[in-house]
């Protein structure tokens, strides 16, 4: 059976560019860790879990505290609960600002 793949891209809308150095983790809904990564200079983590993941519910967590260190901000972390239903590629970008965030299913 094929497995799903997951990538992400974090963009800082206040700075108008990629958010490098953001720690990203993927956990099962039970809290068990599945994978992790750090966004590169382009703000991307191309493959959060080498080898892919099985369908199920997962928690995608973006740790923003260190990224925003020294700047006023509201969000320390952003957590998204994902319902991975099929073995396909899933791309989940996150747009952040010190006082806002939005996500969507990318391609």
C-alpha positions as CSV (number, residue, x, y, z in Angstrom):
1,X,0.0,0.0,0.0
2,X,1.3,3.5,-0.9
3,X,1.9,6.0,1.9
4,X,1.0,9.7,2.0
5,X,3.8,12.3,2.0
6,X,3.8,15.7,3.7
7,X,5.6,18.9,3.1
8,X,5.2,22.4,4.4
9,X,6.3,26.0,3.6
10,X,6.3,28.8,6.1
11,X,6.1,32.4,4.8
12,X,6.4,35.5,7.0
13,X,3.8,38.0,5.6
14,X,5.1,40.8,7.7
15,X,8.6,40.5,6.2
16,X,7.4,39.4,2.8
17,X,9.5,36.3,2.5
18,X,10.2,32.8,3.7
19,X,10.5,32.0,7.4
20,X,13.8,30.2,7.9
21,X,14.6,28.3,11.1
22,X,11.1,27.4,12.1
23,X,10.9,24.0,13.9
24,X,8.1,21.8,12.6
25,X,6.9,18.5,14.1
26,X,4.3,15.9,13.1
27,X,2.6,13.8,15.8
28,X,-0.1,11.3,15.8
29,X,-3.3,12.5,17.4
30,X,-2.2,10.4,20.5
31,X,0.8,12.7,20.8
32,X,3.4,10.1,19.6
33,X,6.1,11.8,17.4
34,X,6.2,10.8,13.8
35,X,8.6,13.3,12.2
36,X,10.3,16.7,12.5
37,X,12.2,19.3,10.5
38,X,13.4,22.8,10.4
39,X,12.5,25.2,7.6
40,X,15.4,26.1,5.3
41,X,16.4,29.4,3.8
42,X,13.4,29.0,1.4
43,X,11.0,28.4,4.4
44,X,10.4,24.8,3.3
45,X,10.5,21.3,4.8
46,X,10.3,19.2,1.7
47,X,9.6,15.9,3.4
48,X,8.6,15.8,7.0
49,X,8.6,12.0,7.3
50,X,10.9,10.1,5.0
51,X,9.1,7.1,3.7
52,X,5.7,8.7,4.2
53,X,2.8,8.2,6.6
54,X,-0.3,6.1,6.8
55,X,-3.8,7.5,6.6
56,X,-5.0,8.9,10.0
57,X,-5.2,12.0,12.1
58,X,-2.0,13.9,12.8
59,X,-1.0,17.1,14.6
60,X,1.3,19.4,12.6
61,X,3.0,21.8,15.0
62,X,5.0,24.9,14.1
63,X,7.2,26.3,16.9
64,X,7.3,30.0,16.3
65,X,8.7,31.3,19.7
66,X,12.3,31.1,18.6
67,X,11.5,32.5,15.2
68,X,9.8,35.6,16.6
69,X,12.3,36.0,19.5
70,X,13.0,39.7,20.2
71,X,9.9,40.8,18.3
72,X,6.5,41.4,19.8
73,X,4.2,38.5,18.8
74,X,1.1,36.6,19.8
75,X,1.7,33.0,18.7
76,X,4.2,30.7,20.4
77,X,3.1,27.7,18.4
78,X,0.5,27.0,15.7
79,X,-1.0,23.5,15.7
80,X,-3.1,22.1,12.8
81,X,-5.0,18.8,13.1
82,X,-4.8,17.0,9.7
83,X,-7.1,14.3,8.4
84,X,-4.9,12.3,6.0
85,X,-7.4,10.1,4.2
86,X,-5.5,8.9,1.1
87,X,-2.0,8.0,0.1
88,X,-1.2,11.2,-1.8
89,X,1.1,14.2,-1.5
90,X,-0.1,16.7,1.0
91,X,1.4,20.2,1.1
92,X,0.4,22.4,4.0
93,X,1.8,26.0,3.8
94,X,1.5,28.3,6.8
95,X,1.4,32.1,6.4
96,X,2.5,33.9,9.6
97,X,2.8,37.3,11.0
98,X,3.5,38.4,14.6
99,X,-0.3,38.6,15.2
100,X,-1.9,36.5,12.5
101,X,-1.7,33.1,10.8
102,X,-3.5,31.2,8.0
103,X,-3.0,27.8,6.4
104,X,-4.4,26.0,3.4
105,X,-4.0,22.8,1.3
106,X,-1.3,23.5,-1.2
107,X,-0.2,21.6,-4.2
